[in-house]
Amino acid sequence: MEAKEFDEFYSASFRRVTGQVYAMIGDFDEATECVQEAFARAWAHRRKLDNAEYPEAWVRTTAYRIAVSRWRRRKRGERSPDRAVSSSGITAAVDESHVALVAALKQLPEAQRQALVLHHIADLPVQQVAAEVGVPEGTIKARLSRGRAALATLLADETGLAGGGMTHA
């Protein structure tokens, strides 16, 4: 992948992937940093990316893994919180239903949250979600079913937005 081609890939994918990772982890600033790092790794491994069937999935998976690793390090106390970075920085305006959805997603088990985001927000078919996560399709279908039910309950209880717009199977 040449520099111009990579720049086009970055421009076309960065915002979408950041939104998807944000939905999975619930922290916009952290999602942005992880996606930026994932794109830096993608550039360093662009030959591998050339062979990837879904380069955006490679970046999304890498960003998600970076986020999980960072979270684990923080939980183990290996790294103190970065107080120099303020969460009061300039961010894009987000509507209330989006905030409610992210808050509800945070309450779901990680596996259900990941399946819902990849299927409904990243708009991947069940087969591709299963391949990206590394579990059978039936497991993804079960996670989607349980996750949608739990999400509908959470959204109905908290905001009155039952369903939250996630309707396709």
N, C-alpha and C positions, 0 to 999 in steps of 0.2 A: 504494500500500500504506500503510495507516494504521499508527500507532504500535503499537496493540494487535495487529494482524495481523502486523506485523514481529516483535514480541516473541515471538509464538507460533511463527513461522517459525524464529527464532533458537533458541528453547528446544527445538524438535523436531529441529533440524539440527546444532547446534554440535558436540555430542559425536561424532556419526557422521562429519561432515566432518573434524573434527580427527583422528580415527582413520584415515581414508582418506589424508589428507595425510601423517600420521606414517608410514604404511606406504610412501608414495612417497618420502619424503625421509630417513627413519630418525632423526629428531631430534624428540622429543616436545615439548620446550619451543619449538623453532623452529616446529613445526607449529601449536602453540597460538597463538603470536604472529601467524603469517601468517593463520590463520583469523579471529582477532579483527580484524586489519586488513581482511581481505576483507569481513567483515560491516560494518565501519565504512564501507567504500566502497559496499557494497550499500545501506546506509541513505542515503548521500549521492546515490545514483543509483537510488532506489527506483522512480522512474517507468519507468526502463529495465527494472528487475526485474519490474515489473507485466507488461511485454510479453514477458518471457522465458518460453519454454515450460517450462524446467526451472530455476527459480531456484536450487535447491541446486547444480546443475551450474555455474551462473554463479559462485557463491561458491567452490566447490571449484576451478574453473579459475583464478579470480582468486588464491586462496590459494596454489596451486601456482606460478603465475607470480611472485608476490611472493617465494616461497621461492627460486626459481631466480634472480631478480634479486639477492636478498640474497647468495646464494652466490657469484654472479659478482663482486659488489662486494668481498666478502671476499677472493676469489682474486686480484683485481687490486690488492689492498692499499689500496684507497680508504678502507677503514674498519677500524680495529683491532678485535680481539675485545673484546667487552664483558665485562670481568672482574668487574663489579659483580653480574652475574647468575650465581648459582651453580646448577650442575646438581644439587646435592644437596637441592634444595627438595622439598616434599611433592608426590608424584605418586601416582596410583592404582597399586595393586598389579597387576603384569602377570605372567602365568604363563610358565614356561620355554619352552613351545612357541611362544608369541607372540614372545618375544625371539628365538628361533631363526629364526622366519619373517622378522622384520624384518631380522635380520643377513644372512640368505640373500638377501632382496630387495635389500639394499644392494649385493650383489656382481653383480647383473644389470645389463645396459645399461639406461640410463634409459628408453628407449622400451618395452622389454619390461616393466620394473617398472611403468610407468604403465599399460600395457594390462592387466596382471594385477590391479593394484589396482582399477582402474575396473570391470573385468568381474567379478572374484571377490569383492572386498570391498565395493565400492559397488553390486554386483549390477546393473550396467547391461548391456543386451543389446549384442551386437557392433555393431549398427547405430548405437546411441547413442554407444558408445565412439569409433567412427570419426568421428562428427560432432563430438564434443567435442574430439578430438585433431586433427582436420582431415586425415585420411588415408583412403584407400579401405578398405572392409571387409576385403578380401583381405589387406591389410597388417596389420590388427589380428589377423586369424586366424593369420597367420604368426607375429606377435610373441607371441601367446598360446601357440601350439604350442611355439615355441622356448623361451619363458620358462618354461612348465610343465616341460619336459624338463630345463632347466638347474636349476630350483628343486628338482625331485625329486632330482636328483643331489646338489645342495648339502645338502639336508636329510637325505638318506640318509647322506652322508659325515659330516656334523657331529653329527646328533642321532638318527639311526635312525628319523626320522619321514617316510619316503618318501611323497610326495604332499601332505603338509602340510594335508590337508583341502580342497584346491582341486580339486574333481573335476568341476564342471559345465562344459560346453563353451561 
